[in-house]
Amino acid sequence: MPVSLSMQAFWPYIFIAIAGWLATDIWRWLGVLLGKRLLEESIALIWIRAVATALVAAVIARLLLYPSGALAATPVTLRVGAALAGFLAFLVFRQRVVVGIVVSEAVFLGGAWFGLR
């Protein structure tokens, strides 16, 4: 039996995409326009960079220590070990982000594969 998909079925998703784009794009344009006037060594920019770094660190710590969903079923030692292995690979291979991500994913997936068997 063929399934007919009307535009009405996709309207909520289109609305969410447009609203999300508008809400974030305005701030991006303001950042571009106002960012040209800021000095890289200014107190405001140093504070913004510190807050952004702290937020990223907090999200990573939350994912590692208090995950939800399927990630919560994996041992904390595996999650932290994979993150450390990825960070060490990042440092050893001249701070290449891709190498750190691939190594941490390989360690995590390998540990989850062999740990669940």
Secondary structure, 3 states (H helix, E strand, C coil): CCCCCCHHHHHHHHHHHHHHHHHHHHHHHHHHHHHCCCCCCCHHHHHHHHHHHHHHHHHHHHHHHCCCHHHHHCCHHHHHHHHHHHHHHHHHCCCCHHHHHHHHHHHHHHHHHHHCC
